């Protein structure tokens, strides 16, 4: 198996798609083809000064979904944003700057809803003919006129008409020189806002074919257009093409591309390389740049990098603004660092910035992600006391926090409060509810939430589908995983990085490591570069198989600078050691965590509880659990289940009850894992009948027992010779939609063999074979060992000799193994 998971770990460069511009297009065909010297960027056209003039400066990072990148240029450059939101006439009718009376008339006519758009070329002809006749023909004036017309049409959201104006100018020989670079940049910007990035790209491509010198502002507008439409890889390709042609990026360009890198989850090394290239080319970062870079740190939980940027920004003479503080808070929130987040809040308030809803949401996220839900609720009360009303993100963050902690009642209480206050749930809220019900095995409730999405006029998003994939994957339902994936694609969703990451996790949880690695390769083939989540998904897949050596290699690859490991990466490594039975390696890493060589985060301490419990090391498990409480962290349901499990396996009933009381006092909802551990404890005790009582409690609470639940109760009865009750439980398995597994059958076979009921035991083997459940070594060992114990060697040999008629798929090696076992037992 290990040989099958050799991983293509890294893409050397960000992924590419088909070229935006054909390589055989020479934007400067009259230049010498043998020269490798880049063509210098053309000087700034006078009209561009007006195009990018700005009245005020905003330092908020670019959000490609609702912001124009040109809204954030330094105020001292005297530039103003093109468009309605930042127009000087805010709240007043549109003012047609630089338009003649005839130009204004033209715009008013074509903007009328009843205008026949097929006549626009004729109207243009008529208007410009009149300009010729009245003697006002001038290239500069007409250039201004075209620019004013295009701006006005953009204001009226008539992007297609603006494009047709440009196309008409391109066709008119007399007016070819009227088409300025500023006009092109404006049209591309307008098309981008209207979701027509492909049309914008085609325009620029055609202009290059026509030997039009495309300048940095046109390229930047196209990069922004692609970014605002979520086409980040296309945006990066345009940036590279621009650099290849010798067109030097401006500060605006770099800021837009840095924001794109952040949205793509580009490795930090590539973000840092772009900043270094920016500085070496003589372009100094501004406040906007630093805010964008801090925001880029969120996805990889790069707290140290964000803190360093914050200090560098202040050293460079920039004063943090509200955007800076909120971005830094968000990094700490995503990284589960509530103490650092509170430090940022204090500095923010000291510098005169009042916390907003964004600030509080980041803080609440930091506390809830770290399991500190009481503190998160206190923050909610504080913000309300200050007149800041919780929004859908506040409630959804709290709901998710309670779901992760296993406090379902509290989660539903938050949801009910949200609706009572009139706060409408969004798709993120529904996704959290889907995850909660799915994680508890309540698939009927989960699908009801899925249906409610449509009733609330929402639409499932990529996270909805990814959540369903993850839930079915963690429940080992690989056919459902494949079915959801097909439905997702049928609904029009294209797999993206998070989908691939989810599929890797889903298939590995289903025990299909080869399929998981195949998904990883397909992700690379699709041109999607791995990020921190991708690495963690691969690490988790390797960990489940116990491939600790390969996990270490992946981990070392990450630490080499490819992608900085976070606490989840360390958790995966611990699980790899546990599944690979590398106790000494667990101990070494545990000591590094306890001594703070590796920061003792809550999730790492909780993972130590899990892996030590899995390895049945009671003292080490208890130490890790005490460290959680000693350091002020709150255990979650998974950690508590690990304690119930190890105490239950050792029949430590008093200790088990202590944990159960703690769960009850703190509002934790017992999960199926909790109940399965209790069933296990009782099944091995004198009070074995309580195992079925726990099973009935599970059913009464609406949870869906798994095959482990039923196998445990069957074992309890078989172990105590109560085969009638065991058979009754067996009959329930198919009634609830489960299938008996080899452990189910082996439990009956061992029980029958122990009572020397060999005919019945052999009948069970026949039944399981005909029901496509393949026997394993334990199946046959039970019968052979019992024959040998009764000194019935001939019957044991006869059983093995006739085994092929019972199980035609048995191997020759297995027959030889059993024959040798009889010989050893006999002697």
N, C-alpha and C positions, 0 to 999 in steps of 0.2 A: 504493500500500500504506500509506503513512504516514498518509493520511487516515482509514484504517479502524481505527486504534488510538487514537482519542481516548478517554482513560481517565476513568471516573468515580472519581477517586482516593480520596475520603474520604467516609465516612459521618459526618454531623454529630453524631450521637448513637449510643450503643451500640444494637445491633439489638433489635427488639421482636418478640414473638409475640402471639398473641391474649391479651386481658386475663385475668389470673388471677381478678380479681373484676369482675363486670359494672359498667359506669360508672353505671348507673341505681340501684345499690344505695346507699342513704344510711344509713350506720351510726348516724346520729343523726337520725331522721326528725322528731323534735319540734323540732329547731333551725330557725331561720329560713332559708328557702331563698335569700333574697336577700343574706344575709350572706356576705362573702368571708373573714371572719376565721376562721383555723383553730381547730378545737376543741382546747382545751388537753388535754394528756395527763392521764388520771385519776391521782389520788394513788396511791402504792404501797400495795397491800393488805397487811395484816399477814402473811397467809399466804405472800406472795411472799418475805418475808424468809427463811422456812424453805425455800421452794422452791429459792432460789438460794444458800443458805448453802454455804460452802466451808471445808474444813479446811486446805488448803494451796494454794500458787500454783504454776502451771506456766507457763513463758513460751514454750513451743514453739508455732510457728505452726500454725494449724488445718490439719489434713489432712481434707478433707471425707469421705474414704473410711473413716476409722476413728477419728475423734475427735469428741467432743461439745464444741461451742464454749463451753458453760458450765463446762468444766473449767478455765478459765483466768482466773478472776476474782480480783481482789486479795485476798490472804489477810486483810487487816485488816477486810474486810467480813464476815468470819465466815460464808462461804457454803460449801456442800458440793455436790458433783456428785450428780445423781440417777442411780442405776444401780449396777451391780455392781462395776465396776473400782475406783471410788473410794469405795465404801461403807465406813463405819467398821468394819463386821464382816468385813473382808477375810479370806477363808479360813474363815469361820465361817458357820453357817446364817443365812439372811436374818432380820433382826429387823423385825417389823411395827410400826414407830413410829407412834404416834397412832391405833392401831386398837384398837377394843374387842374383847372376847373373841368377840362374835358376828361382828364384822368379820373377825377372823382366821379364824374357822371358815368364813365365806363364801369367802374367798380360797383356803383349802386345798381346799375342795370343788370350786370351779370350775376350779382349776389342775390337778386330777387328770386324767391323760390319758383316763380312761374317762368323764369327765363329759359329759353330753348338753348341748351348748352352747345348744340351743334352749330350755333351761329357765332361762337366766340371768336373764331378766326376772322369772320367777316366784320365783326365789330372792331377788332384790332386794326384791320386794314383801313376801315373808315376813320378811326380816330387818328392814326398816324398819317394818313393822307391829308387830313385837315391840318395837322401840324406842319406838314410840308408847305401847304398852300398859304398858311398865315405867317410863314417866314420864321417860325420858331424852331426850325430843324437844327439840332446841335447834338452831337454824340453824347456830350456830358449831360445835357438836359434830358435827353431820351433815356440815358442810362439810369438817371435818377427816377425818371417816370416809371420805367419797368420795375425798378426796385420798390418804389412806393406801391405799385399795383400788386406785386407779389406779396409784400407785407400785408396789405389790406385784405387780400384774398385769404391769407393765412389766418388773419384775425377772424374772418367769417367762416373758418374751417372749410375752405374750398380748395383743398390741396390739389385735387385733380385739375381744377381750372388753372391754378398757379402753374402746374406742370405744363399745361397746354399753352400757356402764355410763353413759357421758356422754349417749348418746342417750336412755336411759331417764329420766335425771334431767331432761333437757330436756322430756320429754313429761309429767312429773308436775307438775301445777299447784302442789301443796302444796310441792314441793321446788325450784321454779324458782330461788329465791335461794341454794340450796345450791351451785350451779355457780359456783365462783370462777374468777378469771382464772388462778390458779396451776394449777388442774386442767386448764384448756385448754392451757396451755403444756406441761404434763407429757405430756398425750396426744399433742400434735403432735410433741413430741420422741421419744416412743416409736414413733409411726408412721414418723417419719423414719428411725430406726435400723433399722426392719424393711423399709425400701425402699418404703413406702407414702405417698410424698409427695403424690400426687394425692388420696388419702383425707384427708390432713391439710389440704390446701387446700380441699377440699369442705366439711370441718367448719367451717373458719373463715368460708368464704363463707356457709354456712347460718346461722351465729351472727350474722353481720352483718345478714342478712335479718330475723332475729328481734330486732333492736335490741339485741343484746348488745354492750357496749362492749369492743372488742378492745384490749388494751393492748400496750405495747412488747415485753413478754416473749413474748406469743403470736406477734406478728409475727416477732420474732427467732428463735423456735423454728421457724417455717415457713421463714424464709430459710435456716436451718441444715439443715432437712429437704431442701429443694431442692438445696442445695449438696452435702450428703452423698450425694445420688443423681446427682450430675453434671449437674443441671439449673440451670446457672449463670445463664442468661438469665432463667429464671423467678424465681430468687432476687433478681436485680437489680430485676425488675418489682415484686416484693413490697416491696422497700425503697423504691422510688419511690412506690408506693401509700401506704405507711405515712407517708412525709413529706408527701404531698399531703393526708392527712387530719389533719395537725397533730400526729401522734404523734412525739414527739421521740426520736431514736435514743439509746441508751446507748453506753457504751464497748464493751460486748459486741457490740452491733449493728454498730458501725463496724468492729470487728476481724473479724467474720465476713464483712462485705461486702468489706473490703480483701482478705481471703484469696480471695474469689470473683473479684475483679478480677484478682488474680494468676493464678488458674487459667484465666481467660478470655483472658489475654494482652492485657488492656485497655491501650491506649496510656498511657504514663507520665503524660502531661498530665492524663488523667482520674483516675488514681490520686492525683496531686498535688492536683487540685481537690477530691477527696473529703476528703483530709487537711486541706486548708485550711478546708473547710466544717465539718469536725469541730472544729477549733480555734476557729473563729469562733463556734461555738455553745456554747463554754465547756467542751467535753469535751477533756481533756488526754490525749495519747498515753501509754501505759504501755510497759513493756518488751516486752510481747507485741506491741503495735502496731509497734514498731520492728523486731522480729524478722520480723514478717509483711511489712513494707515492704521489708526487705532481701531477703527471699525473692522478692518481686515483681520485683526487678531481674534475676532470672536469665534470663527469657525474652528480654529485649531486650539482654542483655549490658551492662547499665547499671552499669559499674564505678564511674564517678565518682559517680553518684547513691547507690550503695550505700555508698561510702566516706564521703560527706557525711552520710548517715543515721547511720552508725556514730559519727561525731564528734558529731553533734547529740544522739544518745542519751546519750553520756557527759556532754555539757555539761548535759543535763537532769537529771543526777544518777543515772542508771541505770548499773549495772555490767553489762558484757556477761557472758552466761553461755555455756554450751557450745553452746546452740542458736544464739545470735548468731554465735559464731565459725564454726560449721559452715555457717550460712546464707551468711555472707560468703565463706567458702572456696568454697562451691558457685558463687557468682556469678563469682569469679575463675576457677574451674575451667571453667565453661561459656564464659568469655570468652577462654580460652587465655592466661591471665596467671599462669604458674607462679611468677614471682619475687614478685609481690604475695601469692600464696597462701602461699608459704613464710614471708613476713613475718607473716601472720596466725597461722600455726602457732606461730611463736616467741613472739608476744605471748600466745597462748592458753596455752602451757606455762608462761610466766613468771607468769601469773596463777593457776596451780595447776590448770588443767584438762588432764587427760590426753587425748590424741587417741584417738578411737574409730575404729571401722571406717568410719563416715560421714566422719570427717575425712580419713582416708587415701584413701578412694575419691574425694573431691573433689580432693585433691592429685594423685592418679594421673591423674584425668581432665584436669586442667590441663596436665600434662606430655604426656600421650599426644595430646591434641588439638593441641598445638603441635609434634608430631612428635618430641618429646624422649623417645624410648621407652627408651633406656638409663637415663635418670633415673627414669622411671616404674617400671622393673623394680627399680631400687635402692630405691625407696620400698616396693615390695612386700616386699623382703627385710628392710627396717627394721621394718616393721609385724609381720612374722612373728617377728623377733628380740625384739620387745617383747611377744610372746604374743598378738598380734591376728591371728586367722586370716582369710585372704582369703575373701570370700564370692562369690556369683554375680555381683554388680555389679563387684567387683574384676576378676575374670577376663573378664567381658564387655567392660569398658572397655579392657582391654589387647588383647583380641582385635580390637576395633573399631579401635584405634590402629594395630595392625600391618596390618589390612586397608586402612586409608586410606593407609598408607605403601607399600603394594604388597608387603609381606613375608608372602606367603601361608604359607610353611612355618612361620614363627614364630607366625603366627596359629593354625594347626592344632596347633602344639606347646602353646600355651596352652590350647586346647580339650581336648586329650588330658590335660594335667596336671589340668585342672579335673575331668574325669571320674575320673581315677585317685585323686584325693583325696576322692572321694565327694561332690563339690559338684554338685548337680543343675542342669543348664542350665534357664533359664527362657525365656520367649518372646522376651526381648530378645537372648539368646544366639543363638537360632535366626534372628532377624531379621538379626543381624550376619553370620551364615554365608550367609544368602540373598543379602545385599548383596554379599558377597565373591565368591561364585560367579557371580552375575549380572553384576557389573562386569567379570569376566574372560571373559564370553561362554559360561560353562559352564552352559548352561540345564538340561541333564539333571541335573547335580549339584545345582543350585538347587532343582529340583522334588523331588529326593529329600529334601532338607532340609525342604521344605514338607510332605512326607508324614510325615517323622519327628516333626514337631510333634505329630501326633495319637497316634503310638505312645508318646510320652513323657507322655501325658495332659495336654498343653497344648492351647490353642486359639489359632488365628490371631487377632491383635488388629488394630486399625486401622493400627498401624505396619507389620504384615506386608503388608497390602494396599497401603499407601502405598509400601512398598519395591518391591513387584512393579510397581506403576504407574511408579515412577521408573526402574527398570531397563529395562523395555520402552520407555519413552519415550526414554531416552538412547541406545537402540539403533535408534531410528527406527521401531519396530514399532507404528504407530498402531492397527492393528486389534487387536493384543494388549492395548494400553492400554484400548481400549473394552471388550474382552471381560472383562478383569480388573475393570474398574469395574462392569460388570453383575453379575459373580459376587460382588463385594463387597456390593452392595446386596441380592442374593439371599440372602446369608448373614446379613442383618439389620443390617449396618453402615450407619449414616446418615452421609453425607459431612459432615465437619467441616472446620474451617479448614485443618488440615494436609493433608487430602485435596485440597481445592481448590488449595492451594499446589502440591502434587505434580502435579496435573493440569495446572496452568498450565505448570509446567516440562516435563512429559512432552510435551504437544502442541507446545510451542515447539521442543523438541529434535527433534520429528518434522517440523519445518518448517511447522507449522500455526499461524502467529501469530494468524490470525483466530479459530481455535478456542480458542487460549490466552486471548485477550482476552474471548471469549464466556464461558469458564469464570469469569473474574474478575467479569464482570457478574452471572453466575448466583450467585456467592458473595454478592455484595452483595444481590441479590434475595432470597436465602435468609435474610437478616438476620444474616449473619456479617461482623463488622467486620474489616478488614485489620489485620495486625500486621506486625512487622518482616520476618518470613519472607515474607509476602504481597508486600510492597514489593520485596523482593529477588528474588522469583520473577518479578514483572512487569519489573523492571530487567533480569534475565537474558534474558527473552523479547525485550525491545527490543534488548538488546545483540547477540543472535544475528542480528538483521536489520540491525544497523548503524545503528539509529535513535538516534544519539547526542544529537541535539537534544532529542528527547522524553525520553531518559534523564536529561539534565541537568534538565529541568523536574520530573521525578519526584523527582530527588535534591534539588532546591531545595525542593520541597514537603515532603519529609521533614525537611530541616534547619530549616524554618520552625517546627518544634515538633510536627508531626504524629507523627513517629516517627523517633527519632534514628538516623542511618545508622551502620552498623558497618563492620568491615573488608571484609565480603562485599559490602556496597553499593558500596564503592570499587572492589572487584574487577570488579563488573558494569560500572561506568562505564568502567574501563580496557578491558574487552572491547568495549564499545560504540564507543569511540574506535578500537580496532584494526580492527573490522569496518567502520567508517565511514571508514577510511583517514585518520584525524585524528592524524597522527604528532606534530604540534606539541603537541596537547593531551595526548597520552601523555607527552611529554617534560616538560611543565609539571608534571603531577601526579607524575611520577617524581621530579623535583627536590624537590617538597614532601615526598615520602616519605623520600628520602635525607637531607634536612635536618631531618627530624623535625617539620615543620609538621603533616604527617599522620603519626601514629605508625607507624614502620616495622615493622609486625608481619610475622611470617614469611609469612603467607598473601598479603600484599600484594607482598612481594619475589618470591615464587614466581609470582604473577600477572604481574609485570613480565617475568619470564623468558618466560612463555607468550606474552604479546602481542608482545614484541619478536621472538621466534622466528617467530611467525605473520607478522609484517611483514618477515621476513628481514633484520633489522638485527643483524648478527653482533656488532659492538662493544658495542652497548647490551645485547644478550642476555648476553654474557659479563660485563659490569659488574654486571648484576642478579644473576647467578649467584654472582659473587664476594662481593657484599654479603650474600647468605644465609650463606655460610660465615664471613665476617668478623664478623657479628653473633651467631655461635654457634648459628644454626639448622641443622636438618638438612633437606636436600632430600628431597622425596618422589618417588614414581615418575612423577608427571605432570611435575614439573620436569625430572627426568632425561630423560624422553622428549622434552621440548622441546629439550634440548641435543643428544640423538642426532639429532633431526630436522634442526636447522639445520646441524650438522656433516655429516650425511649428504647433505643437498641440495647442499652445497658440495664433496662428495667429499673431505672432510677425514677420511680413514680413521684416521689416528693418533689424532686427537682423539676420534673416535667410539669407538675401542677403549679409550681412557682412561676414558670414561664407563661403558662396559660393564664394565670391570674394577672400577671403583668400586662399581657395582651388585652385582656378584658378591661383592666383599669385605664389603659391608654387608648382605648377605642379601636384597636386593631381587629379587623375581620379575619377570622381563621380562613385559610385557603385550603384547597384540596390537599396540598402537600402537608399542611398541619394535621389534617384528619388521617391521611395515610400513615403518618408517623405514629399517631395514636393507635390506629388499627394494628400496626406492626407490634407495638409495645404490648397490647392486650393479647394478640394472637400467640405470643410466646409465654404468656403468664397463666396462672391458675384461673384468672378471670377472663378466659378466652372468649366467652360469649359476648363480652362487651365490644368485641371487634365488630360484630354485626350491628350492635346498637349505634356505634359511631357511623357505620355505613348508612343506617336509616336516618341519622341526623343530617348527614350530607345531602341525601335525597330531599329531606324535608326543607332544607334551606335553599333548594333550587340549584345546587351545584351538580355538575355531572361527574359521577365517579368514573375513573379510568380502569383499565384492566388490572392495574396494580392494586386498586382498592378491592376488586372482587377476588383476585388471587390471594390476597392477604387473609380475607375472611374464609375462603376455601381452605387455606392452610391451617387456620385456627381449628376448624372442625375436623379435618383429616388427621391432624396431629393428635387429636384426642379421640379418634375412632368414631367420630360422628359423621359417617359417610352419607347418611340420608340428608342431613342438613347441608353438607357440602354439595351434594347433587342438586339440591334446591337452589342454592346460590348460583351454581353453574347454569341452570336453566334460565336465570334472569339475565345472564350476560348478553345473549342474542336479543332478548326482548328490549334491551336499552340501546341496541345498535352497535355493540362491540363484538369483537371476535376473540375467542379463546386463543392464547398463545402457547408456546411450548412449555412455559412455566406452569400454566394452568393444568395441562395434561400430565406433566411430570409429577405434579403434586398428588394427583389421583393414583398414578402408576406406583409411586413410592409407597403410598398408603396401602394399596392393595398388596403389593409385594411384601410389605412389613407384616401383613396378616396372612401371608402365604396364599393369597388369593390370585394365583398366577393366571388363571383363565381370564379373570376380570381385567387384570393388568394388561394382558395381551390384547384383549378386546379394545381397551382404550387406545393402544398403539394403532390398531387397525382403523379405529374411528378417526384418529388425528391424521393418519396418512391419507385416508379417503377425503378428508376435509382440507387437504393441501397444507397441513402444518407438519413441517419436516422434523422428525425426532433428532435429538442431539445426544451427546455422550451420556449425559445424566439419565436420559430416558432408558437406555439399555443397562447402564451401571446398576440401577436400582434392582432390576430383576436378577442379573448375573450375581451381584453381591449377596442377595438373599438366598439364592440357590446354594452358593458356596458356604454361607453361614450354616445352612441346614445340612451340609455335607452331602448335597445332591449334585455331585459333579457331572454325572452322565446327563442329567436333565439340563444343566447349564450349557454343556457342549451341544446338546440337541437343539437348545434354543438358538444358539449362535449359528449352528449349521442350517437351520430352517429360516433364518432371519431374512434372507433375500426374498423368499416367497411372501413374507410379511411386509417388507419395505424394499421394493425393487430398486430404489435409488441408493441403497447403502453401498458404500465403497468397499473395495477389497481391503484397504488399509484399516478401515473400521472393524471389519471382521477379524483381521489379524490382531488388532489391539485388544479386542474382547477375549480372544482365545488366550493371549498372553496374560490378561488380567485374571482369567480363571486359573491359569497355572500358578501365578504368584499367590493368589488367595488360598489355593489348595495347599501350597507348601508353607 
